Amino acid sequence: MTEQRPPRALRWAVRFHPAAYRAEHEAELTAIYTEATQDAGPLGRLREALDVAGHGLRRRTGLGSDRTAGQVLAHAAPLTVAAAAGGSVASLLWLYTPGVRGLPSSSFPGALLLADQGLVPLFWLAALTAVWTGRWGVARTLVVPATLLRLADLPLLLLAHSFHDTYAGAALNLIVPLLTGAVVLAAPGDLLGSSRPQRTAIAGTTALTTVLWVAELVGVYHPLVGGPPLTHALWAGILAAALLFSRRDRLTAAGLAVALLPGALKMTVSLLYPVSPAGVGALLVILLSGAVSVVRARRRRAQVTPPSAA
């Protein structure tokens, strides 16, 4: 009796692993895939193949569950979903805030953009609910359309003749959603779950991002001292604080820093075009706190690594 050949999707997914790892664990990966897809339909088999491919990419990039970077991403993933859900709801509120921005809904691209803006928060809120209940397969599946819909913002804005930002703003409309989706999809699946500390961190991140976005909206009608640059710089300040508290035994702080990075990037860059003192200050704070975090990590690694024999 001839041995059944693995499905094409699995053979394609296994190739993402390093050659040495593939040679040693291909039979194990095949057995896991076969068991997981025994009663699954085409979508289930495709999702499992994508999980296998993602595992291979994490092995190649050093983002496995046995590495610090992978552990940080696992802590960052639920917080990123929380921050993205809050940000998408805020974007929808911002769209309908009187005197801020309006869209020509009478045009076809404008109607599509309104539908897009309404669907994105629904996907992110559904993903947040799935994360809260520990259903990470569902959450990651929902993140994909949420990211694609957010990426559609720029072409729809251009078609609706409603994009009046700079080239940097256009680039951020692509970079921020890609970065957000990548954090969630790249986190090691075997470290993802649902626990009381994780729910506490999710609730705290949701509250934090809500406060930041509410400050942006309130500033439209009741300008704060320092104006919009101050509320934008708050993102940089909180990101810097998270970086400074990031240590090997404080992975939640490191995860928070990664989760806030897309929002802080968007806000900080907007302060640099045109250049403002607040923007330069925010950038310096982020760079200095990041440098301190890197130096601290290098010192810890040097202390843990035993000296080689002469």
C-alpha positions in Angstrom: 0.0 0.0 0.0 1.5 3.3 -1.1 1.9 6.1 1.5 -0.6 8.9 1.0 1.0 12.1 0.0 0.5 15.2 2.2 -2.0 17.8 0.9 -0.5 20.5 -1.3 -1.4 23.3 1.2 0.5 21.5 3.9 3.5 20.9 1.7 3.5 24.6 0.8 3.2 25.6 4.5 6.0 23.3 5.7 8.4 24.9 3.3 8.3 28.1 5.5 10.3 26.2 8.2 14.1 26.3 8.2 15.5 23.3 6.4 17.0 21.7 9.5 13.8 22.0 11.5 11.8 20.7 8.5 13.9 17.6 8.2 13.5 16.8 11.9 9.9 17.7 12.5 8.1 17.3 9.1 6.4 14.1 10.2 5.3 15.7 13.5 3.8 18.7 11.7 2.0 16.5 9.2 0.5 14.4 12.1 -0.7 17.6 13.9 -2.2 19.0 10.7 -4.0 15.7 9.9 -5.5 15.4 13.3 -6.6 19.1 13.4 -8.2 18.9 10.0 -9.8 15.4 10.3 -13.4 16.8 10.2 -12.6 20.3 8.9 -13.9 21.8 5.7 -11.8 23.7 3.1 -11.6 26.9 5.2 -10.6 24.9 8.3 -7.8 23.1 6.3 -6.6 26.4 4.9 -6.5 28.1 8.3 -4.5 25.2 9.8 -2.1 25.3 6.8 -1.7 29.1 7.5 -1.0 28.3 11.1 1.7 25.9 10.1 3.2 28.4 7.7 3.1 31.1 10.5 4.9 28.7 12.8 7.6 28.3 10.2 8.0 32.1 9.7 8.3 32.5 13.5 11.0 29.9 13.6 12.9 31.7 10.8 12.5 35.2 12.4 13.3 34.2 16.0 9.7 34.9 17.2 9.1 31.4 18.6 7.5 30.8 22.0 10.9 30.0 23.4 12.3 33.4 22.5 11.8 36.7 24.4 10.5 38.4 21.2 7.9 35.8 20.8 6.8 36.0 24.4 6.6 39.8 24.1 4.4 39.4 21.0 2.1 37.0 22.9 1.6 39.6 25.6 1.2 42.4 23.0 -1.4 40.6 20.8 -4.4 40.9 23.1 -3.5 44.5 24.0 -3.1 45.3 20.3 -6.6 44.1 19.6 -7.9 46.2 22.5 -6.1 49.3 21.3 -7.2 48.7 17.7 -10.9 48.2 18.8 -10.8 51.5 20.7 -9.1 53.3 17.9 -11.5 52.1 15.3 -14.5 53.2 17.4 -12.8 56.5 17.9 -12.3 56.9 14.2 -15.9 56.3 13.6 -16.9 58.9 16.2 -14.3 61.3 14.7 -15.9 60.8 11.3 -19.3 61.9 12.6 -18.1 64.6 14.9 -19.8 67.9 13.7 -17.3 70.4 12.3 -14.4 67.9 12.1 -14.7 65.9 8.9 -17.5 64.9 6.6 -17.8 62.6 3.7 -19.8 63.0 0.5 -22.0 60.0 1.1 -24.0 60.9 -2.0 -21.1 59.6 -4.1 -20.5 55.9 -4.6 -16.9 56.0 -3.2 -18.2 58.0 -0.3 -20.9 55.5 0.5 -18.3 52.7 0.3 -16.1 54.6 2.6 -18.9 55.1 5.1 -19.7 51.3 5.0 -16.0 50.6 5.4 -15.7 52.9 8.4 -18.7 51.2 10.0 -17.5 47.6 9.4 -14.0 48.0 10.8 -15.1 48.7 14.4 -17.5 45.7 14.2 -14.7 43.4 13.2 -12.3 44.7 15.8 -14.9 44.5 18.6 -15.8 41.0 17.5 -12.1 40.1 17.6 -11.8 41.6 21.1 -14.7 39.5 22.3 -13.1 36.4 20.8 -9.8 37.3 22.6 -11.6 37.9 25.9 -13.1 34.4 25.7 -9.8 32.8 24.5 -11.0 31.9 21.0 -7.8 33.0 19.3 -8.5 31.1 16.0 -11.6 33.2 15.5 -9.9 36.4 16.7 -7.0 36.0 14.2 -9.5 35.2 11.4 -11.4 38.4 12.1 -8.2 40.5 12.2 -7.5 39.7 8.6 -10.7 41.4 7.1 -10.4 44.2 9.7 -6.9 45.0 8.5 -7.8 44.7 4.8 -10.8 47.1 5.3 -8.6 49.6 7.1 -6.1 49.4 4.2 -9.0 50.2 1.8 -9.4 53.6 3.6 -6.7 55.3 1.5 -7.9 54.4 -2.0 -11.6 55.0 -1.0 -10.6 58.5 0.4 -8.8 59.3 -2.8 -11.7 58.1 -4.9 -14.1 60.2 -2.8 -11.8 63.2 -3.1 -11.7 63.4 0.7 -8.1 62.9 1.4 -6.3 66.1 2.3 -3.3 64.8 4.2 0.4 64.8 3.4 2.4 62.0 1.8 3.4 61.0 5.3 -0.2 60.7 6.3 -0.9 58.5 3.3 2.0 56.2 4.2 0.7 56.0 7.8 -2.7 54.9 6.5 -0.9 51.8 5.1 1.8 51.2 7.7 -0.3 51.5 10.9 -2.9 48.8 10.0 -0.3 46.5 8.6 1.8 46.9 11.8 -1.3 46.3 13.9 -2.4 43.2 12.1 1.2 41.8 11.9 1.5 41.9 15.7 -1.6 39.8 16.2 -0.9 37.3 13.5 2.8 36.9 14.3 2.3 36.1 18.0 3.1 32.4 18.9 -0.2 30.6 19.0 0.9 28.2 21.8 1.3 31.2 24.2 -2.1 32.7 23.4 -5.1 32.0 25.7 -7.3 33.7 28.1 -6.6 34.4 31.8 -7.6 36.8 34.6 -4.3 38.8 34.4 -4.7 39.0 30.6 -8.3 40.3 30.9 -7.1 42.9 33.4 -4.4 44.1 31.0 -7.0 44.2 28.2 -9.4 46.2 30.3 -6.6 48.6 31.3 -5.4 49.0 27.7 -8.9 49.7 26.5 -9.5 52.3 29.2 -6.1 53.9 28.4 -6.6 54.2 24.7 -10.2 55.4 25.2 -8.9 58.2 27.4 -6.3 59.2 24.8 -8.9 59.2 22.0 -11.5 61.0 24.1 -8.8 63.7 24.7 -8.4 64.1 21.0 -12.2 64.5 20.4 -12.7 66.8 23.4 -9.8 69.0 22.1 -11.9 69.8 19.0 -14.5 71.7 21.1 -12.5 72.6 24.2 -8.8 73.0 23.3 -6.5 71.8 26.0 -3.5 73.8 27.2 -0.9 73.2 24.5 -3.5 72.3 21.8 -3.5 69.2 19.7 0.3 68.7 19.9 -0.1 68.0 23.6 -2.7 65.3 23.1 -0.6 63.7 20.3 2.5 63.8 22.5 0.7 61.9 25.2 0.9 58.8 23.1 4.7 59.2 22.9 4.9 59.7 26.6 2.9 56.6 27.5 4.9 54.6 25.0 8.1 55.8 26.5 6.9 54.9 30.0 6.0 51.4 28.8 9.4 51.0 27.2 11.2 52.1 30.4 9.2 49.5 32.5 9.8 46.8 29.9 12.0 44.0 31.4 12.3 40.3 31.0 10.1 39.8 34.1 7.7 42.6 33.0 6.5 41.3 29.7 3.1 43.0 30.1 4.8 46.4 29.9 6.8 45.3 26.9 3.6 44.0 25.3 1.9 47.3 26.0 4.7 49.2 24.3 4.3 47.1 21.2 0.5 47.5 21.3 0.8 51.3 21.6 3.5 51.6 18.9 1.1 52.0 15.9 -0.9 54.7 17.6 2.2 56.5 18.9 3.8 56.3 15.5 0.8 57.9 13.8 0.5 60.7 16.4 4.3 61.4 16.5 4.8 61.6 12.8 1.8 64.0 12.5 3.8 66.3 14.8 6.8 66.3 12.5 5.0 67.5 9.4 5.5 70.4 9.8 8.2 70.1 12.5 7.1 71.3 15.9 8.8 71.4 19.3 6.3 68.9 20.6 7.1 66.5 17.7 10.8 66.8 18.2 10.4 66.3 22.0 8.1 63.3 21.5 10.5 61.7 19.0 13.5 62.2 21.4 11.6 60.7 24.3 10.7 57.6 22.3 14.2 57.2 21.0 15.9 57.7 24.4 13.5 55.3 26.2 13.9 52.8 23.5 17.7 53.1 23.7 17.6 52.6 27.5 15.4 49.5 27.0 17.8 48.0 24.4 20.9 48.7 26.6 19.2 47.2 29.6 18.3 44.0 27.6 21.9 43.7 26.3 23.3 43.9 29.8 20.9 41.2 31.0 21.8 39.0 28.1 25.5 39.5 28.8 25.0 38.5 32.5 23.0 35.4 31.6 25.3 34.1 28.9 28.2 32.2 30.5 31.7 33.1 29.2 33.1 30.7 26.7 36.0 28.5 27.6 39.4 29.7 26.6 
